[in-house]
């Protein structure tokens, strides 16, 4: 599509979204796409500002052994005696992000759900490729399920949550547990903020996306190529989730769309598919927002609302 035919997104975003874009941080320019290490450092530095002011609570760091070595995890305890455990998978296109870049999101989610949140620092691509991040997440579930007393966890009811690439990993992990009959407690709910679920093309991918969000079609292809091992992986039921069986035993899903996100059609299609097969789900679109808006709850009421809405959905399932 010719650029001039695309929707003029920056003219239509909300005032609070525009205010976020206009925040100036004294950072170097964004590195080129072929320098992943520099991109990771820049992303971590940029997120420090947005993570400030999160609610204090008890946290615990630990290391989870798995088939690929070890994976770090961070546990957030909002109160003693939580009624459920929620595993969080951070976004970042599979190649960026860590427990620190999403610390505020996880703290707020723990505070709003009053459940223990466990952030899983899965291995990044391209060093680690599909399905390693899913297998590491499943290994973390099994690890904490077997050691629930040691870590003061209620693992009888669990959930998965994630933003962007982390949303795909969250739902993929839940489906992996179901399909492979892995016992880690009942998956009571899955919280999915503006995820991608394996579509190769869509209306929103053509009309939206640009330098303001780093999600042009070329950007999306770059992330996908870094994550997947080969062409066949594009059709895997744990990457293209629409190739999985979504007609039965899908955990209740809270699905979030950002109005001007090139990935919003992924969320719409997921919701419509689950709804068509009477799978429990809820969809909410947040007007005027861009992809990744969940990070900006320091300034955006809609970001805080999206976290509270997801927390409320999860609490109603447990």
Secondary structure, DSSP 8 states (H G I E B T S, - for coil): --GGGS--GGGTS-HHHHHHHT----------TT-HHHHHHHHHHHHHHHHTT----EEEEEEEEETTEEEEEEEEESSSS-S-EEEEE--STTTS--TTTTHHHHHHHHHHHTSEEEEEE---TTTS-TTHHHHHHHHHHHHHHHTTTTTT---SEEEEEEETHHHHHHHHHHHHHHHTT--SSEEEEEEEES---S-S--HHHHHS--TTTT--HHHHHHHHHHH-SSGGGGG-TTTSGGGS--SS----EEEEEETT-TTHHHHHHHHHHHHHTT--EEEEEETT--TTGGGGTTT-HHHHHHHHHHHHHHHHH-
